[in-house]
Amino acid sequence: MNIRDLTIEELEIVVAKLGEPRFRSTQLYEWLHGKMIYDISEAKNVNKSLIDKIKYEFDVSFPTIYKEYISKIDETRKYLILLNDGNIIESVLMKYKYGYTVCVSSEVGCDMGCKFCASTIGGLKRNLLPFEMLAQIYLISRHNDLKISNIVIMGSGEPLVNFDNVIKFLKLINSEKGQNISLRNVTISTCGIVPNIDKLSKLNLPITLALSLHAPNDEIRKKIMPIANKYDLKSTMEAMARYFISTNRRITFEYSLIKGINDGKNNAKELCKLFEDRFKNMHVDFNINLIPVNEVKESKLERPDNSNIIEFKDELEKHGLSVTIRRELGKDISGSCGQLRASVK
């Protein structure tokens, strides 16, 4: 186990078993997660004997930045991060008016098979451990000498498949003695793993849950998202409603607009009916985030014309729905939604 996978409570137990006083665990935790050191030997006020014991008992290695891409059209930066086993993941730093956001990957690759997403092309290699998700924040924060305020777990992978590791990552990143990033500033995106949406609801964490919807009916959704063959829209939408009722957190529905597939005016009207039928009299607070599909070399799916995008948005708003069109950040460095991969191409 990597030493950074331990919560402060778990580290206290380890330090005690190693015959050291309890305060050493706090010191060590603050170095690892507060100061985000890469080399445990940098923990200057921790005695060398404890450092040596930790090195013997645990993996203390840390991922590294393999390559950085800087957008020429905005301030977005994409990072290829080399993991200890040689796998590579991608993370993206985005600047907004309210601060800096990192788009975090939760798996090496993905096996959800969504037709519009590059992350799934090479399949799933493995889940990421908590420290490998933390590394994406720590490396980017230190490399740019800035504080990360928001996290979106929307990179490669399906977070709710890697459920336990993602939850532990959230606990570590939220720790007051670590980066202390508020869970209210965290968004998790899922393609709709219904049992784990309910599992997340029961934890009652104040995070934003975003569903990759991308279709107004099961027929279209099954064509572009294989998960729809396992969980239909009825059960998926009901799970999202339960999440809202449990947490009272506004939920988000992501809808990638794909030319000739789901971008017609009839699709917009059907989407309105879907929300009316599923959330009628439930007072669910939600927003629809329209995402003009981004280019993926292996895919033939095309972005709609701007006029179609606006017409689609107008139709939804005409029915009283809250709608935004996602900003396309980092498009020139393949850092936009659906473009992240698990390897160097």
SEKOLKOL-15486 format. One line per field, with one value per residue (C-alpha): residue in three letters; x, y, z. Coordinates in nm, 2 decimals. Layout:
r: c(ALA ...)
east: c(X ...)
north: c(Y ...)
up: c(Z ...)
This chain:
r: c(MET ASN ILE ARG ASP LEU THR ILE GLU GLU LEU GLU ILE VAL VAL ALA LYS LEU GLY GLU PRO ARG PHE ARG SER THR GLN LEU TYR GLU TRP LEU HIS GLY LYS MET ILE TYR ASP ILE SER GLU ALA LYS ASN VAL ASN LYS SER LEU ILE ASP LYS ILE LYS TYR GLU PHE ASP VAL SER PHE PRO THR ILE TYR LYS GLU TYR ILE SER LYS ILE ASP GLU THR ARG LYS TYR LEU ILE LEU LEU ASN ASP GLY ASN ILE ILE GLU SER VAL LEU MET LYS TYR LYS TYR GLY TYR THR VAL CYS VAL SER SER GLU VAL GLY CYS ASP MET GLY CYS LYS PHE CYS ALA SER THR ILE GLY GLY LEU LYS ARG ASN LEU LEU PRO PHE GLU MET LEU ALA GLN ILE TYR LEU ILE SER ARG HIS ASN ASP LEU LYS ILE SER ASN ILE VAL ILE MET GLY SER GLY GLU PRO LEU VAL ASN PHE ASP ASN VAL ILE LYS PHE LEU LYS LEU ILE ASN SER GLU LYS GLY GLN ASN ILE SER LEU ARG ASN VAL THR ILE SER THR CYS GLY ILE VAL PRO ASN ILE ASP LYS LEU SER LYS LEU ASN LEU PRO ILE THR LEU ALA LEU SER LEU HIS ALA PRO ASN ASP GLU ILE ARG LYS LYS ILE MET PRO ILE ALA ASN LYS TYR ASP LEU LYS SER THR MET GLU ALA MET ALA ARG TYR PHE ILE SER THR ASN ARG ARG ILE THR PHE GLU TYR SER LEU ILE LYS GLY ILE ASN ASP GLY LYS ASN ASN ALA LYS GLU LEU CYS LYS LEU PHE GLU ASP ARG PHE LYS ASN MET HIS VAL ASP PHE ASN ILE ASN LEU ILE PRO VAL ASN GLU VAL LYS GLU SER LYS LEU GLU ARG PRO ASP ASN SER ASN ILE ILE GLU PHE LYS ASP GLU LEU GLU LYS HIS GLY LEU SER VAL THR ILE ARG ARG GLU LEU GLY LYS ASP ILE SER GLY SER CYS GLY GLN LEU ARG ALA SER VAL LYS)
east: c(0.00 0.11 0.16 -0.06 -0.36 -0.39 -0.63 -0.49 -0.67 -0.52 -0.18 -0.21 -0.25 0.05 0.27 0.17 0.25 0.59 0.65 0.64 0.43 0.10 0.19 0.43 0.13 0.00 0.34 0.38 0.02 0.06 0.38 0.23 -0.11 -0.08 0.26 0.21 0.57 0.68 0.97 0.89 1.24 1.14 0.94 1.21 1.07 0.99 1.27 1.47 1.40 1.03 1.09 1.31 1.04 0.77 0.99 1.03 0.66 0.50 0.53 0.64 0.68 0.48 0.37 0.54 0.43 0.53 0.42 0.24 0.02 -0.07 -0.37 -0.31 -0.68 -0.73 -0.55 -0.62 -0.34 -0.34 -0.10 0.01 0.08 0.31 0.21 0.45 0.36 0.43 0.06 -0.02 -0.34 -0.45 -0.57 -0.67 -0.63 -0.90 -0.92 -1.26 -1.36 -1.40 -1.06 -0.88 -1.05 -0.88 -1.05 -0.94 -0.93 -1.05 -0.93 -0.66 -0.89 -1.26 -1.47 -1.81 -1.79 -1.96 -1.93 -1.84 -1.56 -1.18 -1.12 -1.29 -1.11 -0.83 -1.05 -1.00 -0.66 -0.72 -0.88 -0.68 -0.59 -0.67 -0.31 -0.31 -0.61 -0.45 -0.13 -0.32 -0.41 -0.08 0.14 -0.07 -0.09 0.28 0.39 0.19 0.23 -0.14 -0.43 -0.69 -1.04 -1.26 -1.25 -1.45 -1.41 -1.48 -1.16 -1.09 -1.29 -1.63 -1.60 -1.89 -1.72 -1.41 -1.64 -1.44 -1.12 -1.30 -1.48 -1.14 -0.99 -1.27 -1.20 -0.83 -0.87 -1.13 -0.91 -0.85 -0.48 -0.45 -0.58 -0.91 -1.11 -1.48 -1.69 -1.94 -1.67 -1.66 -1.86 -1.87 -1.99 -2.14 -2.29 -2.55 -2.45 -2.78 -2.69 -2.39 -2.59 -2.80 -2.49 -2.36 -2.69 -2.67 -2.34 -2.51 -2.20 -2.25 -2.11 -2.27 -2.37 -2.38 -2.54 -2.41 -2.76 -2.69 -3.03 -3.40 -3.50 -3.36 -3.34 -3.09 -2.91 -2.85 -2.69 -2.43 -2.40 -2.38 -2.47 -2.82 -2.87 -2.83 -3.00 -3.29 -3.38 -3.67 -3.45 -3.16 -3.37 -3.54 -3.20 -3.10 -3.42 -3.34 -2.99 -3.15 -3.40 -3.13 -2.87 -3.07 -2.79 -2.87 -2.81 -2.67 -2.76 -2.49 -2.61 -2.36 -2.51 -2.43 -2.52 -2.80 -2.82 -2.98 -2.97 -3.31 -3.59 -3.80 -3.52 -3.54 -3.91 -3.88 -3.61 -3.85 -4.12 -3.87 -3.80 -4.17 -4.27 -3.99 -3.98 -4.34 -4.45 -4.11 -3.95 -3.61 -3.35 -3.14 -2.95 -2.90 -2.55 -2.53 -2.20 -2.14 -1.96 -1.58 -1.37 -1.23 -1.02 -1.15 -1.52 -1.73 -1.96 -1.99 -2.07 -2.40 -2.41 -2.42 -2.77 -2.88 -2.72 -2.90 -3.23 -3.20 -3.12 -3.41 -3.66 -3.56 -3.57 -3.91 -4.03 -3.89 -3.58 -3.25 -2.99 -2.62 -2.38 -2.05 -1.74 -1.50 -1.18 -0.85 -1.00 -0.67 -0.48 -0.75 -0.84 -1.21 -1.49 -1.46 -1.11 -0.90 -0.71 -0.50 -0.19 0.05 -0.07)
north: c(0.00 0.35 0.56 0.84 0.60 0.62 0.86 1.04 0.80 0.50 0.67 0.72 0.34 0.27 0.52 0.37 0.02 0.14 0.26 0.63 0.90 1.00 1.35 1.21 1.10 1.45 1.58 1.32 1.37 1.74 1.69 1.43 1.60 1.96 2.04 1.77 1.65 1.40 1.25 1.14 1.23 1.60 1.57 1.76 1.76 1.39 1.18 0.97 0.64 0.68 0.77 0.46 0.24 0.39 0.32 -0.04 -0.10 0.10 0.21 0.57 0.63 0.90 0.96 1.22 1.46 1.30 1.58 1.92 2.06 2.43 2.56 2.85 2.95 2.97 2.90 2.53 2.29 1.91 1.68 1.33 1.17 0.87 0.62 0.40 0.10 0.27 0.34 0.70 0.90 1.24 1.53 1.88 2.22 2.48 2.84 2.99 3.32 3.15 2.97 2.66 2.33 2.00 1.73 1.41 1.06 0.77 0.47 0.39 0.37 0.28 -0.01 0.17 0.19 0.52 0.59 0.96 0.92 0.86 0.73 0.40 0.32 0.12 -0.04 -0.06 -0.14 -0.09 0.13 0.41 0.40 0.71 0.83 0.82 1.05 1.28 1.29 1.46 1.74 1.76 1.75 2.01 2.24 2.23 2.25 2.57 2.70 2.75 2.64 2.41 2.50 2.27 1.91 1.74 1.36 1.35 1.23 0.87 0.61 0.56 0.68 0.48 0.15 0.25 0.34 0.27 0.43 0.74 0.78 0.75 1.00 1.24 1.19 1.26 1.56 1.71 1.66 1.98 1.88 1.81 2.03 2.09 2.11 2.14 1.85 2.12 2.20 1.84 1.70 1.33 1.23 0.89 0.72 0.57 0.28 0.27 0.06 0.28 0.60 0.48 0.37 0.72 0.87 0.69 0.85 1.19 1.37 1.73 1.67 1.74 1.43 1.46 1.20 1.14 1.13 1.21 1.08 1.15 0.78 0.43 0.35 0.63 0.58 0.22 0.30 0.53 0.41 0.04 0.09 0.17 -0.20 -0.27 0.03 0.19 0.56 0.50 0.33 0.57 0.89 0.75 0.69 1.05 1.18 0.97 1.13 1.48 1.39 1.23 1.51 1.82 1.89 2.02 1.75 1.79 1.61 1.61 1.59 1.56 1.70 1.47 1.57 1.36 1.14 1.33 1.70 1.75 1.96 1.64 1.51 1.84 1.80 1.44 1.54 1.79 1.52 1.28 1.53 1.62 1.25 1.15 1.45 1.56 1.71 1.61 1.96 1.82 2.09 2.02 2.17 2.04 2.09 2.07 1.96 1.99 1.66 1.70 1.54 1.20 1.06 0.71 0.83 0.95 1.14 1.51 1.83 2.00 2.34 2.63 2.72 2.37 2.40 2.73 2.59 2.29 2.51 2.74 2.46 2.33 2.68 2.73 2.45 2.61 2.39 2.53 2.49 2.58 2.52 2.39 2.61 2.42 2.46 2.30 2.18 2.24 2.01 1.74 1.84 1.88 1.66 1.31 1.36 1.22 0.89 0.65 0.65 0.85 0.85)
up: c(0.00 -0.07 0.24 0.09 0.08 0.45 0.63 0.93 1.16 0.98 0.99 1.37 1.41 1.19 1.37 1.71 1.59 1.48 1.83 1.77 1.95 1.80 1.71 1.45 1.24 1.22 1.12 0.85 0.72 0.69 0.49 0.26 0.20 0.32 0.16 -0.10 -0.09 -0.36 -0.15 0.20 0.30 0.26 0.58 0.78 1.13 1.12 1.27 1.03 1.21 1.14 0.78 0.74 0.90 0.67 0.37 0.48 0.54 0.26 -0.10 -0.08 -0.46 -0.64 -1.00 -1.22 -1.49 -1.82 -2.05 -2.04 -2.32 -2.30 -2.50 -2.74 -2.73 -2.35 -2.03 -2.02 -1.95 -2.01 -1.82 -1.91 -1.57 -1.55 -1.29 -1.09 -1.30 -1.64 -1.72 -1.82 -1.74 -1.84 -1.63 -1.72 -1.54 -1.62 -1.51 -1.42 -1.26 -0.92 -0.93 -1.07 -1.14 -1.22 -1.42 -1.25 -1.41 -1.19 -1.40 -1.65 -1.95 -1.94 -2.04 -2.06 -2.44 -2.50 -2.88 -2.84 -2.59 -2.65 -2.30 -2.38 -2.71 -2.54 -2.29 -1.91 -1.78 -1.41 -1.14 -0.99 -0.62 -0.40 -0.40 -0.78 -0.79 -0.53 -0.74 -1.02 -0.78 -0.61 -0.92 -1.11 -0.80 -0.72 -1.09 -1.14 -0.78 -0.73 -0.51 -0.66 -0.55 -0.75 -0.87 -1.14 -1.16 -1.53 -1.68 -1.80 -1.63 -1.46 -1.10 -0.96 -1.08 -0.88 -0.59 -0.28 -0.40 -0.52 -0.18 0.00 -0.24 -0.15 0.22 0.18 -0.04 0.20 0.51 0.71 0.75 0.38 0.09 0.26 -0.06 0.01 -0.11 -0.22 -0.49 -0.62 -0.91 -1.00 -1.34 -1.40 -1.71 -1.48 -1.25 -1.07 -0.76 -0.69 -0.74 -0.45 -0.26 -0.30 -0.19 0.14 0.22 0.20 0.08 -0.03 -0.38 -0.72 -0.92 -1.29 -1.51 -1.87 -2.03 -2.39 -2.53 -2.48 -2.50 -2.45 -2.82 -2.89 -2.57 -2.63 -2.96 -2.81 -2.45 -2.38 -2.01 -2.13 -2.21 -1.84 -1.68 -1.86 -1.84 -1.60 -1.34 -1.40 -1.37 -1.06 -0.90 -0.98 -0.82 -0.51 -0.49 -0.49 -0.23 -0.01 -0.04 -0.15 -0.39 -0.74 -1.00 -1.35 -1.67 -1.94 -2.30 -2.58 -2.90 -3.19 -3.54 -3.68 -3.37 -3.09 -3.19 -3.36 -3.25 -3.20 -2.97 -2.77 -2.73 -2.62 -2.37 -2.22 -2.19 -2.03 -1.75 -1.71 -1.68 -1.45 -1.22 -1.23 -0.89 -0.73 -0.73 -0.83 -0.88 -1.19 -1.48 -1.83 -1.96 -2.34 -2.48 -2.85 -2.92 -2.95 -3.22 -3.16 -3.45 -3.43 -3.42 -3.72 -3.49 -3.58 -3.40 -3.49 -3.65 -3.40 -3.52 -3.42 -3.08 -3.01 -3.14 -2.92 -2.61 -2.69 -2.71 -2.37 -2.22 -2.37 -2.15 -1.84 -1.81 -1.68 -1.96 -2.01 -2.30 -2.18 -2.25 -2.48 -2.29 -2.42 -2.75 -2.94 -2.70 -2.69 -2.34 -2.38 -2.27 -2.43 -2.56 -2.27 -2.31 -2.10 -2.31 -2.53 -2.89)
